[in-house]
Amino acid sequence: MSEARALQSSLLTVGAWVVAILASIPLFSVLYMLVFKGGARLAPALFLELPPAGFETGGGFGNAIVGTLVMLLIAAAVCIPIGVLSAIYLAELNPDGKVAKWSRFLAKVLTGFPSILAGVFIYAALVLAMGTYSAIAGGIALAVGMLATVVLTAEEAMKTVPRKMKDAALGMGCTRTQMIIKVVLPTGLPGILTGVILGIARAAGESAPLLFTALFSNYWLSSLREPTASLSILIFNFSSMPFENQIELAWAASLVLVMMVLVFNLLSRLIGRPKI
Amino acid sequence: MTATQTIGSAASPKGAAAPSPAADVAIDCRVEKIFYGNFLAVRDSHVPVQKGKITGFIGPSGCGKSTVLRSLNRMNDMITGFKLEGHVHFMGQDLYASYVDPVVVRRYIGMVFQQPNPFSMSIYDNVAFGLRLNRFKGNLDDKVEHALRRAALWDEVKDKLKASGLSLSGGQQQRLCIARAVATEPTVLLMDEPCSALDPIATRRVEQLMLELKDDYTIALVTHNMQQATRVADITAFFGVDISQGGRTGYLVEMGETKQIFEEPREQLTKQYIRGEFS
């Protein structure tokens, strides 16, 4: 009896291991390809030089890295205030109101929203109005994609601040605003930052929203109001070119992008760790 | 803060201060009715909290002792549907008068809760919280040390004031909360079952502390533990539950010197409760 049970147990354990390994094959094969193919071209020149034209050799994608970082900054600057303030409303000010229920529902819908539509929306709303593709439009399109994640995680983070801590603040003679600023936000901060950084990490890899908003550029960024290069669009462009040099660069850019996302994820883990 | 400051605006109507309570009463609480929505939670309870003494609130679950305690510093205002009929007089003001700001009331009447609830910040910042909130100008370090000494916690934490308040043990956390509450020198301390989450040794510590604090503060204490009331309370208020109207409505059965309540209660109900016939 117990032998049968032990056998069953070890069979299941082995089965679970096999499935887990199968599931991680795609991830590791992608990482392997990236390190193998992208790593070969990895050199300081990549970060300092501009993308090469058709038959040129060498070159890099420094402008794309700058463009991606600048647009992420714009996205964060737009998204964080709106997202955190909405989360304060949802978590603290009026959590059970009609407005809150609808916004929460819409935010959840927005998380599954095709990112290309965020690009089309900003194209219609901003690119046409400004008359040009720009880093500003790109950043805002990324912000639209991040917003829902930031709102929902920040709300969750503030909700985990225990009721008793809020009572303590009110009992000390805090107004509601003081309670939120002095107790709820600092206590929920690690969770809020985790949400923000994960949102940024996701936005870093987005290409669809940028196609319609930032487009691409072969030159260094000189103004926020002009077409701007980004890593994801560079990968998209170069990977379909018939030139060996460009394809190698696309691999290297993919590796750099994955590294960036990895750094963001690690940061969010580091910051989100509960401090006792 | 001094006792000469008023809680309402300077131009507060004098007429609102109805029957002036005896001079030795810190808070004169005259509850006619307390509602949560349509539910009548407490009725007809006149609870004068005496200056410089510990007033214990005892009674079975649902008797409204915590509700009455929390209505003394308007902590119940946060609960939707809460409504109090009656008066709570403090420093010549009715705390429920329309011109009174509940936030200011809570700066005069501090509170220690059932669960230790330090903020997730350093021990020092926890104690300094109320002082900073009141824009205290002066030597913050001295005030923090004084409050921690007052709460009998200084010796245990003086070398780690930068450590998180949450890193302390439960009993230490509760004493930290007491230090936080006394740092701003409120007039009255409300304690809502402050020992219910603590082990017996930590409980003794906190009880000892209450006895030390009553020289400077008026204390109102809700306790579920009758022995605790006999150990620390000078005056005991016994609340009962009235189920005759269909609901469960709490009311004050009797109130008096702790010795009298426990040794020769006037009411049959008190006698039964103290004998442990119900809880």
HADDOCK unambig.tbl for C-alpha pairs under 7 A between the chains (distance, minus, plus):
assign (segid A and resid 164 and name CA) (segid B and resid 117 and name CA) 5.88 0.50 0.50
assign (segid A and resid 165 and name CA) (segid B and resid 117 and name CA) 5.50 0.50 0.50
assign (segid A and resid 165 and name CA) (segid B and resid 118 and name CA) 6.81 0.50 0.50
assign (segid A and resid 165 and name CA) (segid B and resid 119 and name CA) 6.11 0.50 0.50
assign (segid A and resid 168 and name CA) (segid B and resid 117 and name CA) 6.52 0.50 0.50
assign (segid A and resid 171 and name CA) (segid B and resid 75 and name CA) 6.97 0.50 0.50
assign (segid A and resid 171 and name CA) (segid B and resid 106 and name CA) 5.81 0.50 0.50
assign (segid A and resid 171 and name CA) (segid B and resid 110 and name CA) 6.51 0.50 0.50
assign (segid A and resid 171 and name CA) (segid B and resid 111 and name CA) 5.90 0.50 0.50
assign (segid A and resid 172 and name CA) (segid B and resid 106 and name CA) 6.15 0.50 0.50
assign (segid A and resid 172 and name CA) (segid B and resid 107 and name CA) 6.00 0.50 0.50
assign (segid A and resid 172 and name CA) (segid B and resid 110 and name CA) 6.46 0.50 0.50
assign (segid A and resid 172 and name CA) (segid B and resid 130 and name CA) 6.12 0.50 0.50
assign (segid A and resid 173 and name CA) (segid B and resid 103 and name CA) 4.87 0.50 0.50
assign (segid A and resid 173 and name CA) (segid B and resid 104 and name CA) 6.23 0.50 0.50
assign (segid A and resid 173 and name CA) (segid B and resid 106 and name CA) 4.80 0.50 0.50
assign (segid A and resid 173 and name CA) (segid B and resid 107 and name CA) 4.88 0.50 0.50
assign (segid A and resid 174 and name CA) (segid B and resid 103 and name CA) 6.36 0.50 0.50
assign (segid A and resid 175 and name CA) (segid B and resid 103 and name CA) 6.15 0.50 0.50
assign (segid A and resid 187 and name CA) (segid B and resid 120 and name CA) 6.16 0.50 0.50
assign (segid A and resid 276 and name CA) (segid B and resid 164 and name CA) 6.20 0.50 0.50
assign (segid A and resid 276 and name CA) (segid B and resid 166 and name CA) 5.98 0.50 0.50
assign (segid A and resid 276 and name CA) (segid B and resid 167 and name CA) 5.82 0.50 0.50
